[in-house]
Amino acid sequence: MLRVTDNELSFARDIWLVVHRDVKSAGPVRAAMNFPVKVMKRDAAFNGGTAGN
């Protein structure tokens, strides 16, 4: 086995989030939509190896 560290990970794939227009402004739905965006901006594996804010 070979251990892969976070520094070696790279994520190169389009991610689509589809939400019905009638519920996209509801608080819980908006929170669920914002969470993956925050994680991907923060995590170097998702943003080309550089940690964001």
N, C-alpha and C positions, 0 to 999 in steps of 0.2 A: 504494500500500500504506500501511497505517496500523499503526504499532508499538503493541502493547498491553503495558503494563508490569504487573508483578506487583501493584502497588497497585490496579489497576483490575479485577483478576480476582475473580470470586466463584463459588463452587461450591455450587450448590443442588440436590442430587440425593441420593436415598437410595442407599446402597451396602450390599449384602448379601454376607456371606461365609458360605458353607455348607460345613460340615465334618462328615464322618461321625463319629458319637459314639465309634466304636472307635479313632480315631486323633487325636482332638482334644487329648489330653494328651501326645502324643509330642513330644519336644523340637523337632525340625525343623518340625513342623506348627504348634506353638505359636509358634515364631519367625516363621513365615510369616504367621500370624494377627495377631501384634503389630506387625509392621513397618508395614502401611498405617495402623494406628491412630496410631502415633507420628508418621508423616509428616503425616497430616491434622491432628493437634493442633499440630504445629510450624509448618506452612505456612499463612500468612495466606490464601492462595487457597481453602483448604478450610474455614476456620473463621470466615468472615464478615468477614475483613479485619483480624483482630487476631491477632498471633503469640502462640502459647501456649508453655508450658514443656515 
